[in-house]
């Protein structure tokens, strides 16, 4: 393992929900979910995201890359392939990477002008 790598190869975010409504200027104040991905290693991270729902089969993988020694703030609103992430729908996500990464989850809910911001660490899954 690279001496600068930190994190795990598998992460889970049990909470996911993107409101369809927003208040304020886009794109800054658009309601969204974000996975903040930190790749501290010297190798590019190939990341796969699978979404799970309460009433249908999982969707994925969504594939993204994080360059070495970089961070990527990935808005779930912008994921399109294999299909757009549905709005006003509960979901959970499993994030898998070929190199260890750190994942933090953030949500901006701007349905009202008194917006809400939530941030939490994802759950690291033992590989």
Phi and psi in radians as a Rosetta constraint file:
Dihedral C 1 N 2 CA 2 C 2 CIRCULARHARMONIC -1.037 0.35
Dihedral N 2 CA 2 C 2 N 3 CIRCULARHARMONIC 2.296 0.35
Dihedral C 2 N 3 CA 3 C 3 CIRCULARHARMONIC -1.132 0.35
Dihedral N 3 CA 3 C 3 N 4 CIRCULARHARMONIC -0.307 0.35
Dihedral C 3 N 4 CA 4 C 4 CIRCULARHARMONIC -1.687 0.35
Dihedral N 4 CA 4 C 4 N 5 CIRCULARHARMONIC -0.082 0.35
Dihedral C 4 N 5 CA 5 C 5 CIRCULARHARMONIC -1.340 0.35
Dihedral N 5 CA 5 C 5 N 6 CIRCULARHARMONIC 2.460 0.35
Dihedral C 5 N 6 CA 6 C 6 CIRCULARHARMONIC -2.353 0.35
Dihedral N 6 CA 6 C 6 N 7 CIRCULARHARMONIC 2.746 0.35
Dihedral C 6 N 7 CA 7 C 7 CIRCULARHARMONIC 1.861 0.35
Dihedral N 7 CA 7 C 7 N 8 CIRCULARHARMONIC -2.759 0.35
Dihedral C 7 N 8 CA 8 C 8 CIRCULARHARMONIC -2.360 0.35
Dihedral N 8 CA 8 C 8 N 9 CIRCULARHARMONIC 2.973 0.35
Dihedral C 8 N 9 CA 9 C 9 CIRCULARHARMONIC -1.608 0.35
Dihedral N 9 CA 9 C 9 N 10 CIRCULARHARMONIC -0.315 0.35
Dihedral C 9 N 10 CA 10 C 10 CIRCULARHARMONIC -2.332 0.35
Dihedral N 10 CA 10 C 10 N 11 CIRCULARHARMONIC 2.320 0.35
Dihedral C 10 N 11 CA 11 C 11 CIRCULARHARMONIC -2.360 0.35
Dihedral N 11 CA 11 C 11 N 12 CIRCULARHARMONIC 2.604 0.35
Dihedral C 11 N 12 CA 12 C 12 CIRCULARHARMONIC -2.215 0.35
Dihedral N 12 CA 12 C 12 N 13 CIRCULARHARMONIC 2.397 0.35
Dihedral C 12 N 13 CA 13 C 13 CIRCULARHARMONIC -2.079 0.35
Dihedral N 13 CA 13 C 13 N 14 CIRCULARHARMONIC 1.901 0.35
Dihedral C 13 N 14 CA 14 C 14 CIRCULARHARMONIC -1.341 0.35
Dihedral N 14 CA 14 C 14 N 15 CIRCULARHARMONIC -0.393 0.35
Dihedral C 14 N 15 CA 15 C 15 CIRCULARHARMONIC -1.835 0.35
Dihedral N 15 CA 15 C 15 N 16 CIRCULARHARMONIC 2.167 0.35
Dihedral C 15 N 16 CA 16 C 16 CIRCULARHARMONIC -2.631 0.35
Dihedral N 16 CA 16 C 16 N 17 CIRCULARHARMONIC 2.334 0.35
Dihedral C 16 N 17 CA 17 C 17 CIRCULARHARMONIC -2.953 0.35
Dihedral N 17 CA 17 C 17 N 18 CIRCULARHARMONIC 2.182 0.35
Dihedral C 17 N 18 CA 18 C 18 CIRCULARHARMONIC -1.995 0.35
Dihedral N 18 CA 18 C 18 N 19 CIRCULARHARMONIC 1.937 0.35
Dihedral C 18 N 19 CA 19 C 19 CIRCULARHARMONIC -1.106 0.35
Dihedral N 19 CA 19 C 19 N 20 CIRCULARHARMONIC 2.543 0.35
Dihedral C 19 N 20 CA 20 C 20 CIRCULARHARMONIC -1.434 0.35
Dihedral N 20 CA 20 C 20 N 21 CIRCULARHARMONIC -0.246 0.35
Dihedral C 20 N 21 CA 21 C 21 CIRCULARHARMONIC -1.877 0.35
Dihedral N 21 CA 21 C 21 N 22 CIRCULARHARMONIC 2.659 0.35
Dihedral C 21 N 22 CA 22 C 22 CIRCULARHARMONIC -2.505 0.35
Dihedral N 22 CA 22 C 22 N 23 CIRCULARHARMONIC 2.775 0.35
Dihedral C 22 N 23 CA 23 C 23 CIRCULARHARMONIC -2.281 0.35
Dihedral N 23 CA 23 C 23 N 24 CIRCULARHARMONIC 2.155 0.35
Dihedral C 23 N 24 CA 24 C 24 CIRCULARHARMONIC 2.000 0.35
Dihedral N 24 CA 24 C 24 N 25 CIRCULARHARMONIC 3.090 0.35
Dihedral C 24 N 25 CA 25 C 25 CIRCULARHARMONIC -1.219 0.35
Dihedral N 25 CA 25 C 25 N 26 CIRCULARHARMONIC 2.431 0.35
Dihedral C 25 N 26 CA 26 C 26 CIRCULARHARMONIC -1.582 0.35
Dihedral N 26 CA 26 C 26 N 27 CIRCULARHARMONIC 2.616 0.35
Dihedral C 26 N 27 CA 27 C 27 CIRCULARHARMONIC -1.564 0.35
Dihedral N 27 CA 27 C 27 N 28 CIRCULARHARMONIC -0.123 0.35
Dihedral C 27 N 28 CA 28 C 28 CIRCULARHARMONIC -1.010 0.35
Dihedral N 28 CA 28 C 28 N 29 CIRCULARHARMONIC -0.722 0.35
Dihedral C 28 N 29 CA 29 C 29 CIRCULARHARMONIC -1.843 0.35
Dihedral N 29 CA 29 C 29 N 30 CIRCULARHARMONIC 0.250 0.35
Dihedral C 29 N 30 CA 30 C 30 CIRCULARHARMONIC -1.218 0.35
Dihedral N 30 CA 30 C 30 N 31 CIRCULARHARMONIC 2.261 0.35
Dihedral C 30 N 31 CA 31 C 31 CIRCULARHARMONIC -0.975 0.35
Dihedral N 31 CA 31 C 31 N 32 CIRCULARHARMONIC 2.351 0.35
Dihedral C 31 N 32 CA 32 C 32 CIRCULARHARMONIC -2.782 0.35
Dihedral N 32 CA 32 C 32 N 33 CIRCULARHARMONIC 2.876 0.35
Dihedral C 32 N 33 CA 33 C 33 CIRCULARHARMONIC -1.974 0.35
Dihedral N 33 CA 33 C 33 N 34 CIRCULARHARMONIC 2.450 0.35
Dihedral C 33 N 34 CA 34 C 34 CIRCULARHARMONIC -2.310 0.35
Dihedral N 34 CA 34 C 34 N 35 CIRCULARHARMONIC 2.425 0.35
Dihedral C 34 N 35 CA 35 C 35 CIRCULARHARMONIC -1.873 0.35
Dihedral N 35 CA 35 C 35 N 36 CIRCULARHARMONIC 2.053 0.35
Dihedral C 35 N 36 CA 36 C 36 CIRCULARHARMONIC -1.592 0.35
Dihedral N 36 CA 36 C 36 N 37 CIRCULARHARMONIC 2.040 0.35
Dihedral C 36 N 37 CA 37 C 37 CIRCULARHARMONIC -1.916 0.35
Dihedral N 37 CA 37 C 37 N 38 CIRCULARHARMONIC 2.126 0.35
Dihedral C 37 N 38 CA 38 C 38 CIRCULARHARMONIC -1.903 0.35
Dihedral N 38 CA 38 C 38 N 39 CIRCULARHARMONIC 2.119 0.35
Dihedral C 38 N 39 CA 39 C 39 CIRCULARHARMONIC -1.989 0.35
Dihedral N 39 CA 39 C 39 N 40 CIRCULARHARMONIC 1.729 0.35
Dihedral C 39 N 40 CA 40 C 40 CIRCULARHARMONIC -1.558 0.35
Dihedral N 40 CA 40 C 40 N 41 CIRCULARHARMONIC -0.023 0.35
Dihedral C 40 N 41 CA 41 C 41 CIRCULARHARMONIC -1.422 0.35
Dihedral N 41 CA 41 C 41 N 42 CIRCULARHARMONIC 3.065 0.35
Dihedral C 41 N 42 CA 42 C 42 CIRCULARHARMONIC -1.639 0.35
Dihedral N 42 CA 42 C 42 N 43 CIRCULARHARMONIC 0.151 0.35
Dihedral C 42 N 43 CA 43 C 43 CIRCULARHARMONIC -2.065 0.35
Dihedral N 43 CA 43 C 43 N 44 CIRCULARHARMONIC 2.578 0.35
Dihedral C 43 N 44 CA 44 C 44 CIRCULARHARMONIC -1.117 0.35
Dihedral N 44 CA 44 C 44 N 45 CIRCULARHARMONIC 2.457 0.35
Dihedral C 44 N 45 CA 45 C 45 CIRCULARHARMONIC -1.705 0.35
Dihedral N 45 CA 45 C 45 N 46 CIRCULARHARMONIC 2.182 0.35
Dihedral C 45 N 46 CA 46 C 46 CIRCULARHARMONIC -1.730 0.35
Dihedral N 46 CA 46 C 46 N 47 CIRCULARHARMONIC 1.999 0.35
Dihedral C 46 N 47 CA 47 C 47 CIRCULARHARMONIC -1.955 0.35
Dihedral N 47 CA 47 C 47 N 48 CIRCULARHARMONIC 2.391 0.35
Dihedral C 47 N 48 CA 48 C 48 CIRCULARHARMONIC -2.140 0.35
Dihedral N 48 CA 48 C 48 N 49 CIRCULARHARMONIC 2.299 0.35
Dihedral C 48 N 49 CA 49 C 49 CIRCULARHARMONIC -2.075 0.35
Dihedral N 49 CA 49 C 49 N 50 CIRCULARHARMONIC 2.256 0.35
Dihedral C 49 N 50 CA 50 C 50 CIRCULARHARMONIC -2.061 0.35
Dihedral N 50 CA 50 C 50 N 51 CIRCULARHARMONIC 2.306 0.35
Dihedral C 50 N 51 CA 51 C 51 CIRCULARHARMONIC -1.771 0.35
Dihedral N 51 CA 51 C 51 N 52 CIRCULARHARMONIC 2.430 0.35
Dihedral C 51 N 52 CA 52 C 52 CIRCULARHARMONIC -2.054 0.35
Dihedral N 52 CA 52 C 52 N 53 CIRCULARHARMONIC 2.493 0.35
Dihedral C 52 N 53 CA 53 C 53 CIRCULARHARMONIC -2.215 0.35
Dihedral N 53 CA 53 C 53 N 54 CIRCULARHARMONIC 2.863 0.35
Dihedral C 53 N 54 CA 54 C 54 CIRCULARHARMONIC -1.421 0.35
Dihedral N 54 CA 54 C 54 N 55 CIRCULARHARMONIC -0.354 0.35
Dihedral C 54 N 55 CA 55 C 55 CIRCULARHARMONIC -2.235 0.35
Dihedral N 55 CA 55 C 55 N 56 CIRCULARHARMONIC 0.181 0.35
Dihedral C 55 N 56 CA 56 C 56 CIRCULARHARMONIC -2.769 0.35
Dihedral N 56 CA 56 C 56 N 57 CIRCULARHARMONIC 3.017 0.35
Dihedral C 56 N 57 CA 57 C 57 CIRCULARHARMONIC -1.193 0.35
Dihedral N 57 CA 57 C 57 N 58 CIRCULARHARMONIC 2.717 0.35
Dihedral C 57 N 58 CA 58 C 58 CIRCULARHARMONIC -1.047 0.35
Dihedral N 58 CA 58 C 58 N 59 CIRCULARHARMONIC 2.768 0.35
Dihedral C 58 N 59 CA 59 C 59 CIRCULARHARMONIC -2.149 0.35
Dihedral N 59 CA 59 C 59 N 60 CIRCULARHARMONIC 2.407 0.35
Dihedral C 59 N 60 CA 60 C 60 CIRCULARHARMONIC 2.542 0.35
Dihedral N 60 CA 60 C 60 N 61 CIRCULARHARMONIC -3.108 0.35
Dihedral C 60 N 61 CA 61 C 61 CIRCULARHARMONIC -1.509 0.35
Dihedral N 61 CA 61 C 61 N 62 CIRCULARHARMONIC 2.562 0.35
Dihedral C 61 N 62 CA 62 C 62 CIRCULARHARMONIC -1.529 0.35
Dihedral N 62 CA 62 C 62 N 63 CIRCULARHARMONIC 2.343 0.35
Dihedral C 62 N 63 CA 63 C 63 CIRCULARHARMONIC -2.043 0.35
Dihedral N 63 CA 63 C 63 N 64 CIRCULARHARMONIC 2.267 0.35
Dihedral C 63 N 64 CA 64 C 64 CIRCULARHARMONIC -2.390 0.35
Dihedral N 64 CA 64 C 64 N 65 CIRCULARHARMONIC 2.844 0.35
Dihedral C 64 N 65 CA 65 C 65 CIRCULARHARMONIC -2.196 0.35
Dihedral N 65 CA 65 C 65 N 66 CIRCULARHARMONIC 2.533 0.35
Dihedral C 65 N 66 CA 66 C 66 CIRCULARHARMONIC -2.164 0.35
Dihedral N 66 CA 66 C 66 N 67 CIRCULARHARMONIC 2.052 0.35
Dihedral C 66 N 67 CA 67 C 67 CIRCULARHARMONIC -1.057 0.35
Dihedral N 67 CA 67 C 67 N 68 CIRCULARHARMONIC 2.815 0.35
Dihedral C 67 N 68 CA 68 C 68 CIRCULARHARMONIC -1.046 0.35
Dihedral N 68 CA 68 C 68 N 69 CIRCULARHARMONIC 2.482 0.35
Dihedral C 68 N 69 CA 69 C 69 CIRCULARHARMONIC 0.936 0.35
Dihedral N 69 CA 69 C 69 N 70 CIRCULARHARMONIC 0.732 0.35
Dihedral C 69 N 70 CA 70 C 70 CIRCULARHARMONIC -2.401 0.35
Dihedral N 70 CA 70 C 70 N 71 CIRCULARHARMONIC 2.915 0.35
Dihedral C 70 N 71 CA 71 C 71 CIRCULARHARMONIC -2.089 0.35
Dihedral N 71 CA 71 C 71 N 72 CIRCULARHARMONIC 2.674 0.35
Dihedral C 71 N 72 CA 72 C 72 CIRCULARHARMONIC -2.400 0.35
Dihedral N 72 CA 72 C 72 N 73 CIRCULARHARMONIC 2.185 0.35
Dihedral C 72 N 73 CA 73 C 73 CIRCULARHARMONIC -1.743 0.35
Dihedral N 73 CA 73 C 73 N 74 CIRCULARHARMONIC 1.826 0.35
Dihedral C 73 N 74 CA 74 C 74 CIRCULARHARMONIC -1.782 0.35
Dihedral N 74 CA 74 C 74 N 75 CIRCULARHARMONIC 1.951 0.35
Dihedral C 74 N 75 CA 75 C 75 CIRCULARHARMONIC -1.389 0.35
Dihedral N 75 CA 75 C 75 N 76 CIRCULARHARMONIC 2.156 0.35
Dihedral C 75 N 76 CA 76 C 76 CIRCULARHARMONIC -1.082 0.35
Dihedral N 76 CA 76 C 76 N 77 CIRCULARHARMONIC -0.479 0.35
Dihedral C 76 N 77 CA 77 C 77 CIRCULARHARMONIC -0.993 0.35
Dihedral N 77 CA 77 C 77 N 78 CIRCULARHARMONIC -0.492 0.35
Dihedral C 77 N 78 CA 78 C 78 CIRCULARHARMONIC -1.612 0.35
Dihedral N 78 CA 78 C 78 N 79 CIRCULARHARMONIC -0.079 0.35
Dihedral C 78 N 79 CA 79 C 79 CIRCULARHARMONIC -1.284 0.35
Dihedral N 79 CA 79 C 79 N 80 CIRCULARHARMONIC 2.197 0.35
Dihedral C 79 N 80 CA 80 C 80 CIRCULARHARMONIC -2.144 0.35
Dihedral N 80 CA 80 C 80 N 81 CIRCULARHARMONIC -0.469 0.35
Dihedral C 80 N 81 CA 81 C 81 CIRCULARHARMONIC -2.097 0.35
Dihedral N 81 CA 81 C 81 N 82 CIRCULARHARMONIC 2.003 0.35
Dihedral C 81 N 82 CA 82 C 82 CIRCULARHARMONIC -1.572 0.35
Dihedral N 82 CA 82 C 82 N 83 CIRCULARHARMONIC -0.250 0.35
Dihedral C 82 N 83 CA 83 C 83 CIRCULARHARMONIC -2.824 0.35
Dihedral N 83 CA 83 C 83 N 84 CIRCULARHARMONIC 2.705 0.35
Dihedral C 83 N 84 CA 84 C 84 CIRCULARHARMONIC -1.071 0.35
Dihedral N 84 CA 84 C 84 N 85 CIRCULARHARMONIC 2.546 0.35
Dihedral C 84 N 85 CA 85 C 85 CIRCULARHARMONIC -1.241 0.35
Dihedral N 85 CA 85 C 85 N 86 CIRCULARHARMONIC 2.206 0.35
Dihedral C 85 N 86 CA 86 C 86 CIRCULARHARMONIC -1.199 0.35
Dihedral N 86 CA 86 C 86 N 87 CIRCULARHARMONIC 2.564 0.35
Dihedral C 86 N 87 CA 87 C 87 CIRCULARHARMONIC -1.578 0.35
Dihedral N 87 CA 87 C 87 N 88 CIRCULARHARMONIC 2.753 0.35
Dihedral C 87 N 88 CA 88 C 88 CIRCULARHARMONIC 0.958 0.35
Dihedral N 88 CA 88 C 88 N 89 CIRCULARHARMONIC 0.649 0.35
Dihedral C 88 N 89 CA 89 C 89 CIRCULARHARMONIC -2.400 0.35
Dihedral N 89 CA 89 C 89 N 90 CIRCULARHARMONIC 2.260 0.35
Dihedral C 89 N 90 CA 90 C 90 CIRCULARHARMONIC -1.230 0.35
Dihedral N 90 CA 90 C 90 N 91 CIRCULARHARMONIC 2.425 0.35
Dihedral C 90 N 91 CA 91 C 91 CIRCULARHARMONIC -2.675 0.35
Dihedral N 91 CA 91 C 91 N 92 CIRCULARHARMONIC 2.908 0.35
Dihedral C 91 N 92 CA 92 C 92 CIRCULARHARMONIC -2.274 0.35
Dihedral N 92 CA 92 C 92 N 93 CIRCULARHARMONIC 2.830 0.35
Dihedral C 92 N 93 CA 93 C 93 CIRCULARHARMONIC -2.351 0.35
Dihedral N 93 CA 93 C 93 N 94 CIRCULARHARMONIC 2.537 0.35
Dihedral C 93 N 94 CA 94 C 94 CIRCULARHARMONIC -1.997 0.35
Dihedral N 94 CA 94 C 94 N 95 CIRCULARHARMONIC 2.173 0.35
Dihedral C 94 N 95 CA 95 C 95 CIRCULARHARMONIC -1.999 0.35
Dihedral N 95 CA 95 C 95 N 96 CIRCULARHARMONIC 2.138 0.35
Dihedral C 95 N 96 CA 96 C 96 CIRCULARHARMONIC -2.171 0.35
Dihedral N 96 CA 96 C 96 N 97 CIRCULARHARMONIC 2.386 0.35
Dihedral C 96 N 97 CA 97 C 97 CIRCULARHARMONIC -2.313 0.35
Dihedral N 97 CA 97 C 97 N 98 CIRCULARHARMONIC 2.592 0.35
Dihedral C 97 N 98 CA 98 C 98 CIRCULARHARMONIC -1.392 0.35
Dihedral N 98 CA 98 C 98 N 99 CIRCULARHARMONIC -0.217 0.35
Dihedral C 98 N 99 CA 99 C 99 CIRCULARHARMONIC -2.239 0.35
Dihedral N 99 CA 99 C 99 N 100 CIRCULARHARMONIC 2.704 0.35
Dihedral C 99 N 100 CA 100 C 100 CIRCULARHARMONIC -1.068 0.35
Dihedral N 100 CA 100 C 100 N 101 CIRCULARHARMONIC 2.380 0.35
Dihedral C 100 N 101 CA 101 C 101 CIRCULARHARMONIC -2.389 0.35
Dihedral N 101 CA 101 C 101 N 102 CIRCULARHARMONIC 2.949 0.35
Dihedral C 101 N 102 CA 102 C 102 CIRCULARHARMONIC -1.996 0.35
Dihedral N 102 CA 102 C 102 N 103 CIRCULARHARMONIC 2.418 0.35
Dihedral C 102 N 103 CA 103 C 103 CIRCULARHARMONIC -2.170 0.35
Dihedral N 103 CA 103 C 103 N 104 CIRCULARHARMONIC 2.265 0.35
Dihedral C 103 N 104 CA 104 C 104 CIRCULARHARMONIC -2.154 0.35
Dihedral N 104 CA 104 C 104 N 105 CIRCULARHARMONIC 2.454 0.35
Dihedral C 104 N 105 CA 105 C 105 CIRCULARHARMONIC -1.867 0.35
Dihedral N 105 CA 105 C 105 N 106 CIRCULARHARMONIC 2.354 0.35
Dihedral C 105 N 106 CA 106 C 106 CIRCULARHARMONIC -2.370 0.35
Dihedral N 106 CA 106 C 106 N 107 CIRCULARHARMONIC 2.471 0.35
Dihedral C 106 N 107 CA 107 C 107 CIRCULARHARMONIC -2.246 0.35
Dihedral N 107 CA 107 C 107 N 108 CIRCULARHARMONIC 2.345 0.35
Dihedral C 107 N 108 CA 108 C 108 CIRCULARHARMONIC -1.941 0.35
Dihedral N 108 CA 108 C 108 N 109 CIRCULARHARMONIC 2.055 0.35
Dihedral C 108 N 109 CA 109 C 109 CIRCULARHARMONIC -1.926 0.35
Dihedral N 109 CA 109 C 109 N 110 CIRCULARHARMONIC 1.799 0.35
Dihedral C 109 N 110 CA 110 C 110 CIRCULARHARMONIC -1.955 0.35
Dihedral N 110 CA 110 C 110 N 111 CIRCULARHARMONIC 0.563 0.35
Dihedral C 110 N 111 CA 111 C 111 CIRCULARHARMONIC -1.081 0.35
Dihedral N 111 CA 111 C 111 N 112 CIRCULARHARMONIC -0.469 0.35
Dihedral C 111 N 112 CA 112 C 112 CIRCULARHARMONIC -2.146 0.35
Dihedral N 112 CA 112 C 112 N 113 CIRCULARHARMONIC 2.838 0.35
Dihedral C 112 N 113 CA 113 C 113 CIRCULARHARMONIC -1.127 0.35
Dihedral N 113 CA 113 C 113 N 114 CIRCULARHARMONIC -0.445 0.35
Dihedral C 113 N 114 CA 114 C 114 CIRCULARHARMONIC -1.528 0.35
Dihedral N 114 CA 114 C 114 N 115 CIRCULARHARMONIC 1.346 0.35
Dihedral C 114 N 115 CA 115 C 115 CIRCULARHARMONIC -1.183 0.35
Dihedral N 115 CA 115 C 115 N 116 CIRCULARHARMONIC 2.872 0.35
Dihedral C 115 N 116 CA 116 C 116 CIRCULARHARMONIC -2.135 0.35
Dihedral N 116 CA 116 C 116 N 117 CIRCULARHARMONIC 2.388 0.35
Dihedral C 116 N 117 CA 117 C 117 CIRCULARHARMONIC -2.180 0.35
Dihedral N 117 CA 117 C 117 N 118 CIRCULARHARMONIC 2.270 0.35
Dihedral C 117 N 118 CA 118 C 118 CIRCULARHARMONIC -2.215 0.35
Dihedral N 118 CA 118 C 118 N 119 CIRCULARHARMONIC 2.390 0.35
Dihedral C 118 N 119 CA 119 C 119 CIRCULARHARMONIC -2.484 0.35
Dihedral N 119 CA 119 C 119 N 120 CIRCULARHARMONIC 2.430 0.35
Dihedral C 119 N 120 CA 120 C 120 CIRCULARHARMONIC -2.696 0.35
Dihedral N 120 CA 120 C 120 N 121 CIRCULARHARMONIC 2.753 0.35
Dihedral C 120 N 121 CA 121 C 121 CIRCULARHARMONIC -1.353 0.35
Dihedral N 121 CA 121 C 121 N 122 CIRCULARHARMONIC 2.496 0.35
Dihedral C 121 N 122 CA 122 C 122 CIRCULARHARMONIC -1.222 0.35
Dihedral N 122 CA 122 C 122 N 123 CIRCULARHARMONIC 2.927 0.35
Dihedral C 122 N 123 CA 123 C 123 CIRCULARHARMONIC -1.591 0.35
Dihedral N 123 CA 123 C 123 N 124 CIRCULARHARMONIC 2.094 0.35
Dihedral C 123 N 124 CA 124 C 124 CIRCULARHARMONIC -1.352 0.35
Dihedral N 124 CA 124 C 124 N 125 CIRCULARHARMONIC 2.236 0.35
Dihedral C 124 N 125 CA 125 C 125 CIRCULARHARMONIC -1.698 0.35
Dihedral N 125 CA 125 C 125 N 126 CIRCULARHARMONIC 2.284 0.35
Dihedral C 125 N 126 CA 126 C 126 CIRCULARHARMONIC -1.102 0.35
Dihedral N 126 CA 126 C 126 N 127 CIRCULARHARMONIC 2.346 0.35
